[in-house]
Each structure stands twice: as structure tokens, then as C-alpha cells.
Amino acid sequence: MSLANARSPRRQCSQDSNRLHHDGDWKAPPFTIRQGDAIRVPAAATQCEASGEAGIPNLFCTHLGSRSRYQVVFWSDEVQVYDLARHGEPMVPTFVVPSKLRRAGK
């Protein structure tokens, strides 16, 4: 689902914003959010908020519903996944993935 359908007074699109992608489908341009903005993707039952910690911006996403299990935080250098059902230190991510993966052998 495209985030371009979200409503925000800050959304700005040019008249030629639709572009043909490599798969031949017409897609809407990326949607830009700013600090404090929140977006909801009902098809994925997910809500994300552009926030930050100690002045460092991030994107904080949670699954909607009463059975949420994971929270995901996107930083500029890594993505952290927190398993809310796991017992242990609450501030330690369950999984950490670098934002840019290295190619094998390099």
C-alpha cells in the first residue's frame, strides 16, 4: 500500500509526480514525513511516527491491535527490532540489522 494516500497538510506533490517503475506499474511518489508526523498503513496494521531520541531522528513503528508483538525502530545506520513478548532487558533490541548490507566477499 502506498503511503502517498495519507493525508497531511505538509504533503506536496508536483503535477508530474506519477512515474513509471521498472515493473511497468504506475506508482505514486514517496511520501515524506517530518518530526512528529505519524502515518498509518491499515493493510499492514502498522503505525509509524517520525520521532527521535537524544536529538537523533528515527522512525518508530508498531503493529496495531491488541496482539502486538514487535516494535521496529529505523535509525540512519541500523534497524532495531524489539520482541515485546521476550523477557529480559527492555532496552536491548532482539534483532539489529545494519541499514546498508555489505555484499558477500567485500
Backbone as JSON Lines, residues from 0, in Angstrom:
{"i":0,"aa":"M","n":[0.84,-1.18,0.0],"ca":[0.0,0.0,0.0],"c":[0.88,1.24,0.0]}
{"i":1,"aa":"S","n":[0.52,2.19,-0.79],"ca":[1.3,3.42,-0.91],"c":[0.98,4.37,0.23]}
{"i":2,"aa":"L","n":[2.01,4.99,0.76],"ca":[1.82,5.99,1.8],"c":[1.39,7.32,1.21]}
{"i":3,"aa":"A","n":[1.42,7.44,-0.12],"ca":[1.06,8.7,-0.76],"c":[-0.41,9.03,-0.59]}
{"i":4,"aa":"N","n":[-1.21,8.05,-0.19],"ca":[-2.62,8.3,0.02],"c":[-2.91,8.91,1.39]}
{"i":5,"aa":"A","n":[-1.92,8.96,2.25],"ca":[-2.1,9.55,3.58],"c":[-2.39,11.03,3.44]}
{"i":6,"aa":"R","n":[-3.15,11.56,4.37],"ca":[-3.49,12.98,4.31],"c":[-2.63,13.76,5.28]}
{"i":7,"aa":"S","n":[-2.03,14.81,4.79],"ca":[-1.21,15.66,5.64],"c":[-1.16,17.04,5.0]}
{"i":8,"aa":"P","n":[-1.25,18.11,5.8],"ca":[-1.14,19.44,5.22],"c":[0.25,19.72,4.67]}
{"i":9,"aa":"R","n":[1.23,18.91,5.04],"ca":[2.6,19.13,4.58],"c":[2.9,18.43,3.26]}
{"i":10,"aa":"R","n":[1.99,17.59,2.8],"ca":[2.24,16.82,1.58],"c":[2.3,17.75,0.37]}
{"i":11,"aa":"Q","n":[3.35,17.61,-0.4],"ca":[3.5,18.41,-1.6],"c":[3.84,17.48,-2.75]}
{"i":12,"aa":"C","n":[3.06,17.55,-3.82],"ca":[3.32,16.72,-5.0],"c":[3.28,17.6,-6.23]}
{"i":13,"aa":"S","n":[4.15,17.34,-7.16],"ca":[4.13,18.06,-8.41],"c":[3.12,17.41,-9.34]}
{"i":14,"aa":"Q","n":[2.72,18.1,-10.39],"ca":[1.72,17.57,-11.32],"c":[2.23,16.34,-12.05]}
{"i":15,"aa":"D","n":[3.53,16.23,-12.26],"ca":[4.09,15.08,-12.96],"c":[4.67,14.07,-11.97]}
{"i":16,"aa":"S","n":[4.01,13.91,-10.82],"ca":[4.56,13.08,-9.76],"c":[4.46,11.59,-10.06]}
{"i":17,"aa":"N","n":[3.55,11.16,-10.91],"ca":[3.46,9.74,-11.22],"c":[4.61,9.35,-12.14]}
{"i":18,"aa":"R","n":[5.26,8.25,-11.81],"ca":[6.4,7.79,-12.59],"c":[6.23,6.32,-12.89]}
{"i":19,"aa":"L","n":[6.71,5.9,-14.04],"ca":[6.65,4.51,-14.43],"c":[7.82,3.77,-13.79]}
{"i":20,"aa":"H","n":[7.54,2.74,-13.0],"ca":[8.58,1.96,-12.34],"c":[9.04,0.83,-13.24]}
{"i":21,"aa":"H","n":[10.15,0.2,-12.87],"ca":[10.76,-0.84,-13.66],"c":[9.82,-2.0,-13.93]}
{"i":22,"aa":"D","n":[8.81,-2.23,-13.09],"ca":[7.9,-3.34,-13.31],"c":[6.73,-2.96,-14.22]}
{"i":23,"aa":"G","n":[6.73,-1.71,-14.72],"ca":[5.71,-1.27,-15.66],"c":[4.47,-0.71,-15.01]}
{"i":24,"aa":"D","n":[4.41,-0.69,-13.7],"ca":[3.24,-0.17,-12.98],"c":[3.44,1.31,-12.66]}
{"i":25,"aa":"W","n":[2.35,2.05,-12.68],"ca":[2.41,3.45,-12.26],"c":[2.29,3.49,-10.76]}
{"i":26,"aa":"K","n":[3.18,4.21,-10.13],"ca":[3.2,4.3,-8.67],"c":[3.23,5.76,-8.25]}
{"i":27,"aa":"A","n":[2.7,6.01,-7.07],"ca":[2.75,7.36,-6.52],"c":[4.16,7.63,-6.01]}
{"i":28,"aa":"P","n":[4.54,8.89,-5.91],"ca":[5.88,9.22,-5.38],"c":[5.97,8.89,-3.9]}
{"i":29,"aa":"P","n":[7.16,8.79,-3.35],"ca":[7.3,8.54,-1.9],"c":[6.66,9.67,-1.11]}
{"i":30,"aa":"F","n":[6.17,9.34,0.05],"ca":[5.54,10.31,0.94],"c":[6.57,10.72,1.99]}
{"i":31,"aa":"T","n":[6.8,12.0,2.15],"ca":[7.78,12.5,3.11],"c":[7.08,12.94,4.38]}
{"i":32,"aa":"I","n":[7.56,12.42,5.52],"ca":[7.01,12.86,6.8],"c":[8.12,13.57,7.57]}
{"i":33,"aa":"R","n":[7.69,14.43,8.48],"ca":[8.64,15.21,9.27],"c":[8.48,14.88,10.75]}
{"i":34,"aa":"Q","n":[9.4,15.35,11.56],"ca":[9.39,15.12,13.0],"c":[8.0,15.34,13.58]}
{"i":35,"aa":"G","n":[7.49,14.37,14.3],"ca":[6.18,14.48,14.93],"c":[5.03,13.96,14.09]}
{"i":36,"aa":"D","n":[5.24,13.77,12.78],"ca":[4.2,13.23,11.92],"c":[4.02,11.74,12.19]}
{"i":37,"aa":"A","n":[2.81,11.25,12.01],"ca":[2.53,9.83,12.15],"c":[1.81,9.36,10.89]}
{"i":38,"aa":"I","n":[2.08,8.14,10.5],"ca":[1.4,7.55,9.35],"c":[0.83,6.21,9.77]}
{"i":39,"aa":"R","n":[-0.24,5.82,9.11],"ca":[-0.87,4.53,9.4],"c":[-1.05,3.8,8.07]}
{"i":40,"aa":"V","n":[-0.71,2.52,8.07],"ca":[-0.88,1.67,6.9],"c":[-1.86,0.56,7.3]}
{"i":41,"aa":"P","n":[-3.16,0.78,7.09],"ca":[-4.16,-0.18,7.54],"c":[-3.97,-1.59,6.97]}
{"i":42,"aa":"A","n":[-3.55,-1.7,5.72],"ca":[-3.37,-3.02,5.12],"c":[-2.29,-3.83,5.83]}
{"i":43,"aa":"A","n":[-1.33,-3.15,6.44],"ca":[-0.26,-3.82,7.19],"c":[-0.5,-3.73,8.7]}
{"i":44,"aa":"A","n":[-1.61,-3.13,9.09],"ca":[-1.95,-2.94,10.51],"c":[-0.76,-2.36,11.28]}
{"i":45,"aa":"T","n":[-0.18,-1.3,10.7],"ca":[1.03,-0.7,11.27],"c":[0.88,0.81,11.36]}
{"i":46,"aa":"Q","n":[1.45,1.38,12.41],"ca":[1.52,2.82,12.55],"c":[2.95,3.2,12.85]}
{"i":47,"aa":"C","n":[3.44,4.26,12.18],"ca":[4.81,4.73,12.38],"c":[4.79,6.21,12.73]}
{"i":48,"aa":"E","n":[5.76,6.62,13.54],"ca":[5.89,8.01,13.92],"c":[7.32,8.46,13.72]}
{"i":49,"aa":"A","n":[7.48,9.61,13.08],"ca":[8.8,10.22,12.94],"c":[9.12,10.86,14.28]}
{"i":50,"aa":"S","n":[10.06,10.29,15.0],"ca":[10.39,10.79,16.34],"c":[11.9,10.88,16.47]}
{"i":51,"aa":"G","n":[12.38,10.77,17.65],"ca":[13.81,10.82,17.87],"c":[14.14,10.59,19.32]}
{"i":52,"aa":"E","n":[15.4,10.35,19.56],"ca":[15.87,10.12,20.91],"c":[17.2,10.84,21.05]}
{"i":53,"aa":"A","n":[17.33,11.66,22.06],"ca":[18.54,12.44,22.31],"c":[18.92,13.29,21.09]}
{"i":54,"aa":"G","n":[17.92,13.8,20.4],"ca":[18.17,14.64,19.24],"c":[18.51,13.89,17.97]}
{"i":55,"aa":"I","n":[18.49,12.57,18.01],"ca":[18.79,11.75,16.82],"c":[17.48,11.25,16.25]}
{"i":56,"aa":"P","n":[17.14,11.63,15.0],"ca":[15.84,11.25,14.44],"c":[15.76,9.75,14.13]}
{"i":57,"aa":"N","n":[14.53,9.23,14.25],"ca":[14.27,7.85,13.88],"c":[12.82,7.69,13.43]}
{"i":58,"aa":"L","n":[12.48,6.52,12.95],"ca":[11.12,6.17,12.58],"c":[10.73,5.0,13.47]}
{"i":59,"aa":"F","n":[9.71,5.19,14.3],"ca":[9.29,4.21,15.29],"c":[7.97,3.6,14.83]}
{"i":60,"aa":"C","n":[7.95,2.28,14.6],"ca":[6.77,1.61,14.06],"c":[6.26,0.53,15.01]}
{"i":61,"aa":"T","n":[4.94,0.47,15.14],"ca":[4.31,-0.56,15.95],"c":[3.15,-1.17,15.17]}
{"i":62,"aa":"H","n":[2.87,-2.41,15.47],"ca":[1.74,-3.11,14.87],"c":[0.49,-2.69,15.62]}
{"i":63,"aa":"L","n":[-0.59,-2.44,14.9],"ca":[-1.84,-2.05,15.53],"c":[-2.59,-3.29,16.0]}
{"i":64,"aa":"G","n":[-3.3,-3.16,17.06],"ca":[-4.08,-4.27,17.57],"c":[-3.61,-4.71,18.94]}
{"i":65,"aa":"S","n":[-4.42,-5.53,19.57],"ca":[-4.13,-5.94,20.94],"c":[-3.05,-7.02,21.03]}
{"i":66,"aa":"R","n":[-2.72,-7.67,19.92],"ca":[-1.75,-8.75,19.96],"c":[-0.4,-8.34,19.37]}
{"i":67,"aa":"S","n":[-0.06,-7.09,19.53],"ca":[1.22,-6.61,19.02],"c":[2.36,-7.35,19.69]}
{"i":68,"aa":"R","n":[3.34,-7.75,18.88],"ca":[4.47,-8.47,19.46],"c":[5.79,-7.74,19.25]}
{"i":69,"aa":"Y","n":[5.94,-7.01,18.14],"ca":[7.22,-6.38,17.81],"c":[7.07,-4.88,17.66]}
{"i":70,"aa":"Q","n":[8.15,-4.18,17.98],"ca":[8.3,-2.77,17.66],"c":[9.57,-2.66,16.83]}
{"i":71,"aa":"V","n":[9.55,-1.79,15.83],"ca":[10.69,-1.62,14.93],"c":[11.09,-0.15,14.94]}
{"i":72,"aa":"V","n":[12.4,0.09,15.09],"ca":[12.92,1.46,15.08],"c":[13.96,1.55,13.97]}
{"i":73,"aa":"F","n":[13.74,2.49,13.05],"ca":[14.65,2.72,11.93],"c":[15.54,3.9,12.26]}
{"i":74,"aa":"W","n":[16.83,3.68,12.36],"ca":[17.83,4.72,12.55],"c":[18.56,4.91,11.23]}
{"i":75,"aa":"S","n":[19.4,5.9,11.12],"ca":[20.13,6.12,9.87],"c":[21.15,5.02,9.6]}
{"i":76,"aa":"D","n":[21.65,4.38,10.66],"ca":[22.7,3.37,10.45],"c":[22.25,1.93,10.71]}
{"i":77,"aa":"E","n":[21.08,1.73,11.32],"ca":[20.62,0.37,11.59],"c":[19.12,0.34,11.84]}
{"i":78,"aa":"V","n":[18.58,-0.88,11.81],"ca":[17.18,-1.12,12.14],"c":[17.16,-2.04,13.36]}
{"i":79,"aa":"Q","n":[16.4,-1.65,14.38],"ca":[16.31,-2.44,15.61],"c":[14.9,-3.0,15.74]}
{"i":80,"aa":"V","n":[14.81,-4.31,16.05],"ca":[13.54,-4.98,16.26],"c":[13.47,-5.41,17.72]}
{"i":81,"aa":"Y","n":[12.39,-5.04,18.38],"ca":[12.19,-5.4,19.77],"c":[11.03,-6.39,19.88]}
{"i":82,"aa":"D","n":[11.27,-7.54,20.49],"ca":[10.25,-8.55,20.74],"c":[9.62,-8.22,22.09]}
{"i":83,"aa":"L","n":[8.37,-7.76,22.07],"ca":[7.71,-7.33,23.29],"c":[7.32,-8.5,24.19]}
{"i":84,"aa":"A","n":[7.26,-9.71,23.63],"ca":[6.91,-10.89,24.42],"c":[8.12,-11.51,25.1]}
{"i":85,"aa":"R","n":[9.29,-11.1,24.71],"ca":[10.53,-11.65,25.27],"c":[10.81,-11.04,26.64]}
{"i":86,"aa":"H","n":[11.19,-11.87,27.55],"ca":[11.54,-11.39,28.88],"c":[13.04,-11.07,28.9]}
{"i":87,"aa":"G","n":[13.39,-10.04,29.59],"ca":[14.79,-9.65,29.66],"c":[14.9,-8.14,29.69]}
{"i":88,"aa":"E","n":[16.07,-7.66,29.38],"ca":[16.34,-6.22,29.38],"c":[15.47,-5.53,28.33]}
{"i":89,"aa":"P","n":[14.6,-4.59,28.74],"ca":[13.67,-3.98,27.8],"c":[14.31,-3.03,26.78]}
{"i":90,"aa":"M","n":[15.47,-2.49,27.07],"ca":[16.08,-1.51,26.16],"c":[17.07,-2.15,25.2]}
{"i":91,"aa":"V","n":[17.16,-3.48,25.21],"ca":[18.09,-4.18,24.32],"c":[17.29,-4.78,23.17]}
{"i":92,"aa":"P","n":[17.6,-4.41,21.92],"ca":[16.84,-4.96,20.8],"c":[17.07,-6.46,20.64]}
{"i":93,"aa":"T","n":[16.04,-7.15,20.16],"ca":[16.12,-8.58,19.9],"c":[16.96,-8.84,18.66]}
{"i":94,"aa":"F","n":[16.76,-8.02,17.63],"ca":[17.5,-8.13,16.37],"c":[18.0,-6.76,15.97]}
{"i":95,"aa":"V","n":[19.18,-6.7,15.38],"ca":[19.73,-5.46,14.84],"c":[20.27,-5.77,13.45]}
{"i":96,"aa":"V","n":[19.87,-4.95,12.48],"ca":[20.32,-5.13,11.1],"c":[20.91,-3.8,10.63]}
{"i":97,"aa":"P","n":[22.11,-3.82,10.04],"ca":[22.66,-2.56,9.51],"c":[21.78,-2.02,8.4]}
{"i":98,"aa":"S","n":[21.7,-0.71,8.27],"ca":[20.85,-0.12,7.24],"c":[21.37,-0.37,5.84]}
{"i":99,"aa":"K","n":[22.66,-0.59,5.72],"ca":[23.26,-0.92,4.42],"c":[23.98,-2.24,4.56]}
{"i":100,"aa":"L","n":[23.49,-3.24,3.86],"ca":[24.11,-4.56,3.92],"c":[25.34,-4.61,3.05]}
{"i":101,"aa":"R","n":[26.35,-5.32,3.48],"ca":[27.57,-5.5,2.7],"c":[27.4,-6.7,1.79]}
{"i":102,"aa":"R","n":[27.99,-6.62,0.63],"ca":[27.98,-7.75,-0.29],"c":[28.95,-8.8,0.18]}
{"i":103,"aa":"A","n":[28.62,-10.05,-0.03],"ca":[29.5,-11.16,0.37],"c":[30.83,-11.05,-0.36]}
{"i":104,"aa":"G","n":[31.92,-11.25,0.36],"ca":[33.23,-11.22,-0.24],"c":[33.84,-9.85,-0.35]}
{"i":105,"aa":"K","n":[33.19,-8.84,0.16],"ca":[33.76,-7.48,0.07],"c":[34.02,-6.92,1.42]}
